[in-house]
Amino acid sequence: MMENFISIYAEQTPNPETLKFVANKDLAKGGTFDFTSKEEAERSPLAKALFEFEFVKGVFISANFVTITKPEEWKWIQIIPKMRTFLKEFIETGNEVVTAQMLQEIPSFSHDEGDSEIVRKIKDILGNNIRPVVEMDGGAIDFKSYDEGIVTLSLRGSCSGCPSSMVTLKGGIEGLLKRLLPEVKEVVAEAL
């Protein structure tokens, strides 16, 4: 009976318009899934259900948490109790969070056959050093490209639209990559 017990608690993120709802269960089976519209959410049973709430503007699902983005006019005190109850009941009843097809599409920081040595090193640093920290704040980071010293990344979840994401990108990620890899000249975010 205890194995089906689900607990949900809310955690702040650096983005004041997003909150991370943490569960005591793996929700994404190693993937990260970002939904910025009701149409995108059609692919995920959980995201689709969350977008039925008028205060849900974005949903990000990862590991053992769901990050909810709300419109500025809503207050978290109005939302937290509803989200905790909804998520707990949704997960306890065994509803599918993400589809099997979505799990097959999970991007990774694994090396592709055509990756250069520098791209391999960048992916290793992102996957081992940066990704876990970004996920702790309710977000995700994906490698997009490396071209003539410029690393392009995609920021999702609470990182998307976060006032401090550019500080993290430039001061944190860019600083670390430049220190470890002299070939890196700049880190930029992909325009979404």
LUMZAGU-526990 format. One record per residue: y, x, z of N, C-alpha, C in turn; residue number from 0; residue in three letters. Coordinates in pm, whole numbers. Each point is the difference from the previous one (the first is absolute). Last residue first. Example, Ala and Ser with C-alpha at 12.3 -4.5 7.8 and 13.67 -1.06 7.14 Angstrom:
// residues 2
<<-225, 1285, 708>, <119, 82, 6>, <109, -77, 73>, 1, Ser>
<<-572, 29, -7>, <119, -89, 0>, <120, 90, 0>, 0, Ala>
This chain:
// residues 192
<<3075, 1363, -2907>, <-92, -115, -5>, <70, -123, -53>, 191, Leu>
<<43, 570, -26>, <75, -125, 5>, <-98, -116, -17>, 190, Ala>
<<-123, 482, 216>, <-11, -78, -123>, <79, -128, 18>, 189, Glu>
<<120, 450, 270>, <-77, -124, 9>, <2, -70, -135>, 188, Ala>
<<34, 552, 115>, <73, -123, -29>, <-94, -119, 15>, 187, Val>
<<70, 568, 113>, <-89, -114, 12>, <85, -124, -20>, 186, Val>
<<39, 567, -137>, <57, -127, 46>, <-112, -105, 8>, 185, Glu>
<<-89, 465, -92>, <147, 9, 7>, <61, -127, 58>, 184, Lys>
<<-500, 295, -14>, <63, -132, 14>, <150, 18, 21>, 183, Val>
<<-296, 373, -23>, <17, -59, -133>, <74, -134, 6>, 182, Glu>
<<-141, 255, 392>, <129, 41, -58>, <27, -59, -139>, 181, Pro>
<<-299, -168, 424>, <-20, 25, -142>, <133, 34, -66>, 180, Leu>
<<-28, -82, 471>, <-139, 39, -27>, <-25, 39, -145>, 179, Leu>
<<435, -146, 150>, <-42, 112, 87>, <-139, 50, -36>, 178, Arg>
<<168, -383, -222>, <72, 120, -42>, <-40, 122, 83>, 177, Lys>
<<-177, -425, 120>, <-56, 47, -127>, <69, 127, -49>, 176, Leu>
<<171, -207, 391>, <-135, 54, 22>, <-58, 56, -129>, 175, Leu>
<<420, -219, -25>, <10, 123, 78>, <-136, 66, 20>, 174, Gly>
<<21, -426, -207>, <50, 106, -88>, <6, 133, 74>, 173, Glu>
<<-125, -373, 259>, <-99, 30, -103>, <45, 114, -91>, 172, Ile>
<<310, -130, 352>, <-136, 23, 46>, <-94, 49, -109>, 171, Gly>
<<466, -102, -88>, <-6, 90, 115>, <-140, 36, 43>, 170, Gly>
<<69, -304, -372>, <70, 127, -23>, <-18, 98, 115>, 169, Lys>
<<-207, -433, 31>, <-37, 59, -128>, <61, 139, -17>, 168, Leu>
<<117, -258, 380>, <-140, 43, 7>, <-40, 73, -127>, 167, Thr>
<<418, -194, 2>, <1, 112, 95>, <-141, 56, 12>, 166, Val>
<<49, -385, -251>, <52, 115, -75>, <11, 123, 91>, 165, Met>
<<-136, -417, 189>, <-103, 56, -88>, <49, 121, -79>, 164, Ser>
<<228, -307, 337>, <-29, 141, 28>, <-101, 63, -95>, 163, Ser>
<<144, -466, -30>, <120, 83, 0>, <-29, 149, 23>, 162, Pro>
<<-346, -342, -243>, <36, 44, 135>, <123, 90, -5>, 161, Cys>
<<-254, -202, -377>, <122, -64, 47>, <43, 40, 139>, 160, Gly>
<<-478, 112, -95>, <75, -59, -110>, <120, -75, 55>, 159, Ser>
<<-319, 187, 294>, <85, 104, -60>, <87, -56, -111>, 158, Cys>
<<-341, -252, 230>, <127, 3, 73>, <94, 106, -56>, 157, Ser>
<<-353, -99, -345>, <-6, -55, 135>, <135, 7, 66>, 156, Gly>
<<-71, 362, -377>, <-35, -142, 9>, <-4, -43, 146>, 155, Arg>
<<153, 416, -389>, <5, -40, 140>, <-25, -150, 7>, 154, Leu>
<<-100, 436, -362>, <26, -143, 15>, <-6, -32, 149>, 153, Ser>
<<120, 482, -290>, <-86, -76, 90>, <39, -147, -4>, 152, Leu>
<<64, 515, -273>, <37, -142, 6>, <-104, -74, 82>, 151, Thr>
<<194, 533, -72>, <-111, -83, 43>, <52, -143, 9>, 150, Val>
<<163, 476, -267>, <37, -130, 59>, <-125, -82, 28>, 149, Ile>
<<5, 440, -218>, <52, 14, 135>, <38, -131, 69>, 148, Gly>
<<-180, 6, -455>, <102, 105, 9>, <69, 4, 137>, 147, Glu>
<<-313, -381, -6>, <49, 50, -128>, <114, 98, 25>, 146, Asp>
<<-401, -360, 227>, <66, 128, 25>, <41, 54, -136>, 145, Tyr>
<<-149, -523, 229>, <0, 107, -99>, <65, 126, 54>, 144, Ser>
<<-156, -399, 263>, <13, -52, -136>, <-5, 112, -103>, 143, Lys>
<<-163, -124, 545>, <41, 103, -96>, <5, -63, -138>, 142, Phe>
<<70, -273, 471>, <-93, 32, -107>, <61, 107, -89>, 141, Asp>
<<41, -260, 523>, <60, 90, -97>, <-107, 33, -104>, 140, Ile>
<<124, -394, 421>, <-93, 82, -77>, <78, 81, -102>, 139, Ala>
<<76, -292, 514>, <24, 19, -143>, <-109, 81, -68>, 138, Gly>
<<87, -107, 487>, <-22, -124, -75>, <22, 11, -149>, 137, Gly>
<<13, 350, 354>, <123, -78, -4>, <-14, -125, -86>, 136, Asp>
<<-356, 307, 39>, <31, -36, 138>, <126, -85, 8>, 135, Met>
<<-131, 189, -414>, <-78, -120, 35>, <26, -43, 143>, 134, Glu>
<<192, 402, -152>, <67, -114, -65>, <-73, -130, 35>, 133, Val>
<<-195, 400, 146>, <125, -24, 73>, <72, -122, -57>, 132, Val>
<<-399, 154, -216>, <-28, -59, 133>, <127, -32, 79>, 131, Pro>
<<48, 217, -433>, <-48, -139, -6>, <-29, -58, 138>, 130, Arg>
<<118, 468, -56>, <111, -95, -9>, <-49, -145, 5>, 129, Ile>
<<-301, 393, 23>, <110, 19, 94>, <101, -114, 1>, 128, Asn>
<<-408, 18, -285>, <-39, 47, 133>, <113, 3, 101>, 127, Asn>
<<58, -144, -467>, <-113, -72, 58>, <-31, 38, 144>, 126, Gly>
<<343, 231, -248>, <34, -142, 17>, <-111, -75, 72>, 125, Leu>
<<-84, 446, -114>, <103, -7, 105>, <38, -145, 26>, 124, Ile>
<<-300, 80, -355>, <-61, 35, 129>, <100, -14, 114>, 123, Asp>
<<156, -58, -441>, <-83, -114, 42>, <-66, 28, 135>, 122, Lys>
<<242, 352, -196>, <91, -108, 39>, <-80, -118, 52>, 121, Ile>
<<-244, 356, -184>, <59, 37, 130>, <93, -110, 51>, 120, Lys>
<<-182, -51, -431>, <-108, -7, 100>, <55, 29, 141>, 119, Arg>
<<287, 59, -363>, <-20, -143, 26>, <-110, -18, 104>, 118, Val>
<<78, 437, -149>, <113, -46, 81>, <-15, -149, 33>, 117, Ile>
<<-317, 199, -292>, <-15, 51, 137>, <111, -51, 91>, 116, Glu>
<<-108, -313, -411>, <28, 143, 12>, <-18, 41, 146>, 115, Ser>
<<-258, -422, -243>, <106, 44, 93>, <17, 152, -2>, 114, Asp>
<<-328, -300, -244>, <109, 69, -68>, <111, 50, 90>, 113, Gly>
<<-385, -249, 164>, <-51, 114, -76>, <112, 82, -62>, 112, Glu>
<<110, -268, 442>, <-47, -40, -132>, <-40, 127, -75>, 111, Asp>
<<20, -103, 551>, <41, 80, -115>, <-58, -59, -127>, 110, His>
<<136, -285, 449>, <-104, 89, -49>, <49, 68, -128>, 109, Ser>
<<212, -332, 295>, <60, 132, -18>, <-107, 98, -48>, 108, Phe>
<<5, -544, -106>, <-28, 98, 104>, <76, 128, -28>, 107, Ser>
<<-43, -583, -111>, <40, 135, -43>, <-31, 98, 113>, 106, Pro>
<<-248, -482, -113>, <71, 79, 101>, <36, 138, -56>, 105, Ile>
<<-247, -398, -192>, <123, 54, -60>, <77, 91, 95>, 104, Glu>
<<-402, -252, 109>, <-38, 93, -106>, <122, 69, -61>, 103, Gln>
<<51, -342, 326>, <-54, 120, 63>, <-42, 104, -103>, 102, Leu>
<<143, -428, -143>, <113, 80, 49>, <-49, 129, 63>, 101, Met>
<<-322, -313, -135>, <64, 61, -116>, <116, 89, 42>, 100, Gln>
<<-217, -262, 324>, <-83, 116, -39>, <61, 71, -119>, 99, Ala>
<<341, -273, 307>, <-120, -26, -80>, <-75, 129, -31>, 98, Thr>
<<296, -109, 454>, <21, 44, -138>, <-131, -21, -75>, 97, Val>
<<13, -205, 409>, <136, 53, 5>, <43, 45, -139>, 96, Val>
<<-368, -388, 173>, <16, 123, -77>, <147, 42, 1>, 95, Glu>
<<-230, -292, 403>, <62, -12, -131>, <15, 137, -66>, 94, Asn>
<<-181, -135, 451>, <-74, 75, -102>, <56, -15, -140>, 93, Gly>
<<150, -163, 453>, <-84, -93, -76>, <-72, 66, -116>, 92, Thr>
<<308, 246, 277>, <-116, -44, 79>, <-92, -93, -77>, 91, Glu>
<<416, 142, -193>, <-99, 109, 4>, <-125, -45, 75>, 90, Ile>
<<363, -302, -22>, <-42, 30, -137>, <-113, 104, 2>, 89, Phe>
<<216, -108, 409>, <-91, -106, -46>, <-53, 29, -140>, 88, Glu>
<<317, 303, 175>, <-119, -1, 86>, <-101, -103, -50>, 87, Lys>
<<425, 11, -206>, <-84, 114, -38>, <-129, 3, 80>, 86, Leu>
<<319, -336, 113>, <-54, -19, -134>, <-95, 113, -39>, 85, Phe>
<<233, 34, 412>, <-100, -108, 2>, <-65, -16, -136>, 84, Thr>
<<354, 308, 30>, <-114, 47, 82>, <-111, -105, 0>, 83, Arg>
<<405, -114, -212>, <-77, 97, -75>, <-121, 49, 78>, 82, Met>
<<306, -297, 212>, <-68, -67, -111>, <-90, 96, -76>, 81, Lys>
<<279, 174, 347>, <-110, -83, 52>, <-80, -69, -111>, 80, Pro>
<<383, 270, -137>, <-112, 74, 61>, <-110, -92, 53>, 79, Ile>
<<438, -154, -190>, <-112, 26, -90>, <-124, 56, 72>, 78, Ile>
<<442, -96, 196>, <-49, -125, -58>, <-134, 19, -71>, 77, Gln>
<<234, 371, 175>, <-44, -81, 114>, <-54, -136, -46>, 76, Ile>
<<206, 308, -307>, <-140, 30, 32>, <-52, -86, 114>, 75, Trp>
<<387, -170, -334>, <-11, 89, 117>, <-148, 17, 34>, 74, Lys>
<<297, -132, -480>, <-103, -35, 99>, <-3, 104, 111>, 73, Trp>
<<289, 51, -384>, <45, -111, 86>, <-102, -45, 104>, 72, Glu>
<<-81, 350, -340>, <90, 42, 108>, <37, -114, 95>, 71, Glu>
<<-472, -7, -261>, <141, -5, -39>, <88, 31, 122>, 70, Pro>
<<-490, 217, -5>, <64, -131, 13>, <141, 4, -59>, 69, Lys>
<<-519, 267, -4>, <144, 14, -22>, <59, -139, 0>, 68, Thr>
<<-478, 238, 206>, <70, -116, -53>, <148, 35, -15>, 67, Ile>
<<-508, 262, 46>, <143, 10, 19>, <65, -120, -70>, 66, Thr>
<<-506, 123, 217>, <72, -73, -104>, <147, 13, 33>, 65, Val>
<<-483, 299, 145>, <126, -71, 23>, <50, -71, -125>, 64, Phe>
<<-378, 328, 73>, <-16, -105, 100>, <130, -74, 28>, 63, Asn>
<<-68, 254, -454>, <-87, 34, 113>, <-19, -119, 94>, 62, Ala>
<<347, -148, -326>, <-56, 134, 4>, <-89, 13, 123>, 61, Ser>
<<365, -348, -309>, <-126, 4, 75>, <-57, 141, -9>, 60, Ile>
<<489, -300, -68>, <-65, 127, -27>, <-123, 7, 89>, 59, Phe>
<<403, -374, -193>, <-122, 25, 78>, <-58, 133, -45>, 58, Val>
<<499, -327, -21>, <-88, 105, -49>, <-117, 20, 93>, 57, Gly>
<<312, -350, 64>, <63, 52, -123>, <-85, 109, -65>, 56, Lys>
<<-26, -434, 382>, <-69, 118, -52>, <58, 36, -137>, 55, Val>
<<115, -392, 275>, <66, 123, 46>, <-70, 127, -48>, 54, Phe>
<<-155, -457, -81>, <131, 16, -63>, <70, 130, 38>, 53, Glu>
<<-538, -85, -46>, <101, -7, 105>, <136, 28, -65>, 52, Phe>
<<-385, 41, -259>, <27, -143, 21>, <102, -20, 113>, 51, Glu>
<<-184, 428, -125>, <117, -40, -77>, <29, -150, 8>, 50, Phe>
<<-392, 188, 204>, <122, 41, 71>, <126, -44, -74>, 49, Leu>
<<-428, -70, -199>, <20, -89, 114>, <129, 34, 75>, 48, Ala>
<<-129, 285, -351>, <32, -133, -55>, <30, -98, 114>, 47, Lys>
<<-158, 426, 115>, <140, 5, -45>, <43, -136, -54>, 46, Ala>
<<-454, 43, 123>, <89, 9, 115>, <147, -2, -43>, 45, Leu>
<<-335, 1, -342>, <-3, -123, 79>, <95, 3, 121>, 44, Pro>
<<79, 270, -463>, <-55, 23, 134>, <0, -130, 79>, 43, Ser>
<<170, 26, -450>, <-120, 85, -6>, <-68, 19, 134>, 42, Arg>
<<423, -230, -75>, <-113, -83, -47>, <-131, 78, 2>, 41, Glu>
<<451, 178, 90>, <-90, -31, 112>, <-120, -85, -40>, 40, Ala>
<<366, 113, -298>, <-88, 116, 23>, <-105, -31, 105>, 39, Glu>
<<325, -330, -74>, <-86, 15, -119>, <-96, 118, 17>, 38, Glu>
<<335, -81, 325>, <-107, -99, 12>, <-99, 14, -117>, 37, Lys>
<<273, 438, 137>, <29, -135, -47>, <-122, -89, 18>, 36, Ser>
<<6, 465, 111>, <143, -26, 16>, <41, -138, -51>, 35, Thr>
<<-443, 318, 182>, <33, -123, -70>, <146, -33, 27>, 34, Phe>
<<-405, 421, 51>, <139, -40, 18>, <29, -122, -87>, 33, Asp>
<<-426, 321, 231>, <33, -104, -96>, <137, -56, 32>, 32, Phe>
<<-392, 425, 97>, <130, -54, 38>, <42, -95, -110>, 31, Thr>
<<-511, 210, 190>, <105, -19, -99>, <133, -40, 62>, 30, Gly>
<<-437, 67, 227>, <46, 125, -59>, <112, -13, -101>, 29, Gly>
<<-192, -388, 225>, <-112, 85, -43>, <45, 124, -77>, 28, Lys>
<<251, -378, 233>, <18, 38, -140>, <-107, 94, -54>, 27, Ala>
<<32, -183, 463>, <34, -110, -89>, <-5, 36, -147>, 26, Leu>
<<-206, 142, 522>, <38, 53, -131>, <23, -117, -95>, 25, Asp>
<<73, -54, 537>, <-102, -7, -105>, <55, 61, -129>, 24, Lys>
<<240, -129, 414>, <-106, 89, 45>, <-118, -3, -98>, 23, Asn>
<<546, -78, -112>, <-125, -67, 40>, <-100, 103, 49>, 22, Ala>
<<575, -59, -85>, <-117, 86, 9>, <-119, -79, 53>, 21, Val>
<<502, -59, -255>, <-93, -76, 84>, <-134, 73, -4>, 20, Phe>
<<548, 123, -108>, <-140, 36, -22>, <-85, -79, 100>, 19, Lys>
<<508, -77, -244>, <-73, 17, 126>, <-146, 20, -35>, 18, Leu>
<<538, 2, -245>, <-146, -3, -6>, <-58, 23, 138>, 17, Thr>
<<473, 10, -102>, <-46, -125, -62>, <-152, -7, -15>, 16, Glu>
<<246, 388, 176>, <21, -116, 88>, <-48, -133, -58>, 15, Pro>
<<-185, 512, -71>, <72, -100, -78>, <17, -125, 86>, 14, Asn>
<<-250, 366, 166>, <138, 45, -18>, <86, -99, -80>, 13, Pro>
<<-392, -210, 280>, <0, 104, -102>, <144, 49, -11>, 12, Thr>
<<-314, -275, 405>, <119, 20, -81>, <-25, 109, -104>, 11, Gln>
<<-387, -324, 202>, <65, 130, 20>, <122, 7, -89>, 10, Glu>
<<-391, -386, 222>, <108, 35, -92>, <60, 134, 40>, 9, Ala>
<<-524, -222, 56>, <127, 26, 67>, <102, 48, -103>, 8, Tyr>
<<-526, -246, 64>, <111, 32, -90>, <122, 29, 86>, 7, Ile>
<<-585, -55, 27>, <130, 5, 67>, <104, 45, -102>, 6, Ser>
<<-527, -232, 4>, <106, 70, -71>, <127, -4, 85>, 5, Ile>
<<-570, -70, 38>, <130, -18, 64>, <104, 85, -72>, 4, Phe>
<<-480, -12, -88>, <84, -84, -84>, <138, -22, 59>, 3, Asn>
<<-337, 250, 230>, <23, 70, -126>, <86, -81, -96>, 2, Glu>
<<-150, -168, 429>, <118, 86, 7>, <27, 72, -132>, 1, Met>
<<-391, -270, 47>, <119, -82, 0>, <126, 87, 0>, 0, Met>
